[in-house]
Amino acid sequence: MPYLAQNDRMRLARQRGFYVPPLAVLVITLCASGWASGNMGGVQAHANWWSAPRHSAGIAPDPLEHRDEAIVQVYAARTFGWRGRFAVHPWIIYKRAGEEGYTRYEVVGWRAPDVVQRNYAVPDGLWYGAVPQVLVEHRGATVEALIERIEAAIARYPYADQYRSYPGPNSNTFLAHIGREVPELKLDLPPTAIGKDFRRLTEVVGRSTTGSGVQVSLLGLLGVSLGWEEGLEFNLLGLNFGVDLIRPAVRLPLVGRLGLDDPALHQEEAGSPLP
């Protein structure tokens, strides 16, 4: 009997040990969420969304100074309030050569049923207090064709009159759609882009969000992605865990991407200076 009891204790210890790693990861990501929000522009403490600042962050290249240059940028900023601990809001801006201003597109849920919004805010504005981060940038002559493809992808967005913050379709679903339709954009949305993996039940298998790989996803709640840009990523109830295979890093919920500096700025012409 003592021997059996000892075996039972050993088996119980092994079972507990099996659950420690995922629990430890969850605890670490929760503790790191405060740091992550600061790293992504912060979750600003504003009592009301209408009083939160939305002015320019001064990130976008001056469209007058760069009048003769075609530019595409994608931004992401922490969402307002407690959701900012978990998720980001992304948008895309672009200008053709000769234009003196940017066009901005994003999905805004409270504008339903017309959730796809054009020029809802200033191109690089704070998202209700949160400073945006540039996820990707393209410049140069070939960007004109890229813009044409982006506009075509926006026109084909299948959820233009639908919005659901969780698990989607939402603002991250919109940018993920553009990424799939335009692989040249090389858009790797962060693990905190909850909703990027949303797929219809009739389209469980398809391109990954960067367009460079393959994804299997059940309504954005359970799935896996494997691609050149995003690496290997698992989705469990909208929370993403993974590894970046090309630029060594880990991808965690709440925190985002942790690893070597991500060369997020993709330029079409060598020697084109950043602002």
C-alpha positions as CSV (number, residue, x, y, z in Angstrom):
1,M,0.0,0.0,0.0
2,P,2.7,2.5,0.8
3,Y,4.3,1.6,-2.5
4,L,1.1,2.3,-4.4
5,A,0.6,5.5,-2.5
6,Q,4.1,6.6,-3.6
7,N,3.3,5.8,-7.2
8,D,0.1,7.7,-7.0
9,R,2.0,10.7,-5.7
10,M,4.6,10.5,-8.4
11,R,1.9,10.2,-11.1
12,L,0.0,13.2,-9.6
13,A,3.3,15.2,-9.6
14,R,3.8,14.4,-13.3
15,Q,0.3,15.4,-14.1
16,R,0.7,18.7,-12.4
17,G,4.0,19.2,-14.1
18,F,2.3,18.8,-17.4
19,Y,0.1,21.8,-16.7
20,V,2.8,24.0,-15.3
21,P,4.4,25.2,-18.6
22,P,1.2,26.6,-20.3
23,L,0.1,28.1,-17.0
24,A,3.5,29.7,-16.5
25,V,3.3,31.1,-20.0
26,L,-0.1,32.6,-19.3
27,V,1.1,34.1,-16.0
28,I,4.2,35.6,-17.7
29,T,2.2,37.2,-20.5
30,L,-0.3,38.6,-18.0
31,C,2.5,40.2,-16.0
32,A,4.2,41.5,-19.1
33,S,1.0,43.1,-20.5
34,G,1.8,46.4,-18.8
35,W,5.2,46.5,-20.4
36,A,3.7,45.5,-23.7
37,S,1.1,48.2,-23.7
38,G,3.8,50.8,-23.1
39,N,5.9,49.3,-25.9
40,M,3.0,49.6,-28.3
41,G,2.2,53.2,-27.5
42,G,0.6,52.6,-24.1
43,V,-2.9,52.2,-22.8
44,Q,-3.6,55.8,-21.8
45,A,-5.6,56.6,-18.7
46,H,-8.6,58.6,-20.0
47,A,-11.9,58.6,-18.2
48,N,-13.9,59.0,-21.5
49,W,-13.1,57.9,-25.0
50,W,-14.3,61.3,-26.4
51,S,-11.7,63.2,-24.4
52,A,-8.8,60.9,-25.4
53,P,-6.3,62.6,-27.8
54,R,-6.3,61.7,-31.5
55,H,-3.8,64.2,-32.8
56,S,-1.0,63.3,-35.2
57,A,1.8,61.2,-33.7
58,G,4.3,62.8,-36.2
59,I,5.2,59.4,-37.7
60,A,4.0,59.6,-41.3
61,P,6.4,61.1,-43.8
62,D,5.3,64.7,-44.6
63,P,3.1,64.3,-47.8
64,L,4.2,67.7,-49.1
65,E,7.9,67.0,-48.7
66,H,7.4,63.6,-50.2
67,R,4.9,64.8,-52.9
68,D,6.6,62.9,-55.7
69,E,6.9,59.6,-53.8
70,A,4.3,56.8,-53.5
71,I,4.1,55.6,-49.9
72,V,2.1,52.8,-48.1
73,Q,2.2,52.4,-44.3
74,V,0.3,50.1,-41.9
75,Y,-0.2,51.1,-38.3
76,A,-1.4,49.4,-35.1
77,A,-2.2,50.9,-31.7
78,R,-3.6,49.5,-28.5
79,T,-7.3,49.7,-28.3
80,F,-9.1,52.0,-25.8
81,G,-9.7,50.9,-22.2
82,W,-9.2,47.5,-20.7
83,R,-9.3,45.9,-24.2
84,G,-5.9,47.5,-24.8
85,R,-4.3,45.0,-22.5
86,F,-5.2,42.3,-25.0
87,A,-5.6,43.8,-28.5
88,V,-4.6,46.3,-31.1
89,H,-6.5,48.4,-33.7
90,P,-4.8,48.5,-37.1
91,W,-5.2,50.7,-40.2
92,I,-3.6,51.4,-43.6
93,I,-2.6,54.7,-45.2
94,Y,-1.2,55.4,-48.7
95,K,-0.6,58.1,-51.2
96,R,0.3,58.0,-54.9
97,A,3.1,60.0,-56.4
98,G,1.9,63.6,-56.9
99,E,-0.6,63.5,-54.1
100,E,-0.3,65.9,-51.2
101,G,-2.2,63.9,-48.7
102,Y,-2.8,60.3,-47.5
103,T,-5.9,58.1,-47.8
104,R,-6.6,56.1,-44.6
105,Y,-8.7,52.9,-44.4
106,E,-9.8,50.9,-41.4
107,V,-12.8,49.1,-39.9
108,V,-14.7,51.0,-37.1
109,G,-17.3,48.9,-35.3
110,W,-19.5,51.7,-34.1
111,R,-20.0,53.0,-37.6
112,A,-22.0,49.9,-38.5
113,P,-23.5,49.0,-40.9
114,D,-20.8,50.9,-42.9
115,V,-17.9,49.6,-40.9
116,V,-15.2,50.2,-43.6
117,Q,-14.2,53.8,-43.0
118,R,-12.2,56.1,-45.3
119,N,-10.3,59.0,-43.7
120,Y,-12.0,58.4,-40.3
121,A,-9.1,60.1,-38.6
122,V,-5.7,61.7,-39.4
123,P,-3.3,59.4,-41.1
124,D,-1.0,58.7,-38.1
125,G,-3.2,59.9,-35.3
126,L,-3.2,58.5,-31.8
127,W,-5.9,55.9,-31.4
128,Y,-7.9,57.4,-28.5
129,G,-4.7,58.1,-26.6
130,A,-2.5,55.2,-27.8
131,V,0.5,56.0,-30.0
132,P,0.6,53.9,-33.1
133,Q,3.4,51.7,-34.3
134,V,4.5,51.3,-37.9
135,L,4.1,47.6,-38.9
136,V,5.2,47.9,-42.5
137,E,6.2,50.6,-45.0
138,H,6.7,50.6,-48.8
139,R,8.0,53.4,-50.9
140,G,9.0,53.8,-54.6
141,A,7.8,53.5,-58.1
142,T,6.4,50.0,-57.8
143,V,4.2,51.1,-54.9
144,E,1.7,52.6,-57.4
145,A,0.7,49.0,-58.5
146,L,0.7,47.9,-54.9
147,I,-1.9,50.7,-54.1
148,E,-4.1,49.5,-57.0
149,R,-4.1,46.0,-55.5
150,I,-4.8,47.3,-52.0
151,E,-7.8,49.3,-53.2
152,A,-9.1,46.2,-55.0
153,A,-8.7,44.2,-51.9
154,I,-10.6,46.8,-49.8
155,A,-13.5,46.7,-52.4
156,R,-13.6,42.9,-52.0
157,Y,-13.7,42.8,-48.2
158,P,-16.6,40.3,-47.5
159,Y,-17.7,41.8,-44.1
160,A,-18.1,45.4,-45.1
161,D,-21.5,45.5,-43.2
162,Q,-20.6,43.3,-40.3
163,Y,-18.7,43.7,-37.1
164,R,-18.0,41.6,-34.0
165,S,-15.2,42.6,-31.6
166,Y,-14.6,38.9,-30.7
167,P,-13.7,36.7,-32.4
168,G,-14.4,38.7,-35.5
169,P,-14.9,40.0,-38.1
170,N,-13.3,43.2,-36.8
171,S,-10.6,45.7,-37.7
172,N,-7.9,43.1,-37.5
173,T,-9.9,40.8,-39.8
174,F,-10.0,43.7,-42.3
175,L,-6.2,44.2,-42.4
176,A,-5.6,40.4,-42.5
177,H,-7.9,40.3,-45.5
178,I,-5.8,42.9,-47.3
179,G,-2.6,41.0,-46.3
180,R,-3.9,37.8,-47.8
181,E,-5.0,39.5,-51.0
182,V,-1.8,41.5,-51.4
183,P,1.2,39.3,-50.3
184,E,3.6,41.9,-51.7
185,L,2.5,44.1,-48.7
186,K,4.4,41.6,-46.4
187,L,2.0,42.5,-43.6
188,D,2.8,40.4,-40.5
189,L,0.1,41.4,-38.0
190,P,1.2,41.0,-34.3
191,P,-0.2,38.2,-32.1
192,T,-2.2,40.9,-30.3
193,A,-4.2,41.5,-33.5
194,I,-7.2,39.5,-32.2
195,G,-9.5,38.7,-35.1
196,K,-6.9,38.4,-37.7
197,D,-7.4,34.7,-37.9
198,F,-11.2,34.9,-38.3
199,R,-12.4,32.7,-41.2
200,R,-15.8,31.5,-42.2
201,L,-16.8,27.9,-41.6
202,T,-16.8,27.4,-45.3
203,E,-13.2,28.7,-45.6
204,V,-11.4,26.9,-42.8
205,V,-8.3,26.4,-44.8
206,G,-6.6,29.1,-46.8
207,R,-3.8,31.6,-47.0
208,S,-2.1,32.8,-43.9
209,T,-2.6,36.5,-43.0
210,T,0.6,37.5,-44.8
211,G,-0.4,35.6,-47.9
212,S,3.0,33.8,-47.7
213,G,1.8,30.6,-46.0
214,V,-1.1,28.4,-45.1
215,Q,-3.7,28.7,-42.3
216,V,-6.2,26.4,-40.7
217,S,-8.7,28.3,-38.5
218,L,-12.1,27.6,-37.0
219,L,-13.8,31.0,-36.7
220,G,-10.6,32.5,-35.4
221,L,-11.0,30.5,-32.2
222,L,-8.8,27.5,-32.9
223,G,-6.1,27.1,-35.5
224,V,-2.6,27.1,-36.7
225,S,-0.7,29.2,-39.3
226,L,2.6,28.6,-41.0
227,G,4.2,31.1,-43.3
228,W,7.5,32.8,-44.4
229,E,6.7,36.1,-42.7
230,E,4.7,35.1,-39.6
231,G,6.5,31.8,-38.8
232,L,4.6,29.2,-36.8
233,E,1.7,30.4,-34.8
234,F,-1.0,28.6,-32.8
235,N,-4.4,30.2,-32.0
236,L,-6.4,29.1,-28.9
237,L,-9.6,31.1,-28.3
238,G,-8.1,34.1,-30.1
239,L,-4.9,34.0,-28.1
240,N,-1.8,33.5,-30.3
241,F,1.4,31.6,-29.4
242,G,4.2,31.0,-31.8
243,V,7.8,31.4,-33.0
244,D,9.2,33.5,-35.8
245,L,11.4,31.2,-37.8
246,I,13.1,33.8,-40.0
247,R,13.8,36.5,-37.5
248,P,14.2,34.5,-34.2
249,A,11.5,35.6,-31.8
250,V,8.5,34.3,-29.8
251,R,5.0,35.4,-30.4
252,L,2.8,35.7,-27.3
253,P,-0.7,36.9,-26.4
254,L,-0.9,40.3,-24.7
255,V,2.8,40.9,-25.1
256,G,3.2,40.6,-28.8
257,R,6.5,39.7,-30.6
258,L,9.6,39.3,-28.5
259,G,12.9,38.8,-30.1
260,L,15.4,40.5,-32.5
261,D,14.4,43.9,-33.8
262,D,11.7,43.4,-36.5
263,P,12.7,45.1,-39.7
264,A,9.1,46.2,-40.2
265,L,10.0,48.9,-42.8
266,H,10.1,47.3,-46.2
267,Q,11.4,49.7,-48.8
268,E,11.1,49.3,-52.5
269,E,14.1,51.3,-53.5
270,A,17.5,51.0,-51.7
271,G,18.8,54.2,-50.4
272,S,15.4,55.8,-49.9
273,P,15.8,57.6,-46.6
274,L,13.4,57.2,-43.7
275,P,12.0,60.5,-42.3
